[in-house]
């Protein structure tokens, strides 16, 4: 009985969290690397020498944009 109650509580929490995140006003989408502004690319390349990016995402919240770039350098994966 306690396991069932625990599962119900956990499910309820996940639904509430999911709903609040869905209405947070954030929009996240994958974008082509050529659509990332050059200033962003340059700043990210300065963080990890020799990095080659293979994926980009942009998260828009109200009027702000946050870019996330993923790539590899020296056999290691990075997210900047």
Residue pairs with C-beta under 8 A, 6 or more apart in sequence:
24 61
25 61
25 62
26 59
26 60
26 61
27 59
27 60
27 61
28 57
28 58
28 59
28 60
29 57
29 58
30 55
30 56
30 57
31 56
31 57
31 58
32 56
33 41
33 53
33 54
33 55
33 56
33 69
35 56
36 56
36 58
36 67
36 69
37 67
40 67
40 69
41 53
41 69
44 51
44 53
44 67
44 69
44 80
45 51
47 78
47 80
48 71
48 73
48 78
48 80
49 73
50 73
50 74
51 71
51 72
51 73
51 78
51 80
52 71
52 72
52 73
53 69
53 70
53 71
54 70
54 71
54 72
55 69
55 70
55 71
56 67
56 68
56 69
56 70
57 67
57 68
58 65
58 66
58 67
58 68
59 65
59 66
59 67
59 68
60 66
68 79
68 80
69 79
69 80
70 77
70 78
70 79
70 80
71 77
71 78
71 80
72 78
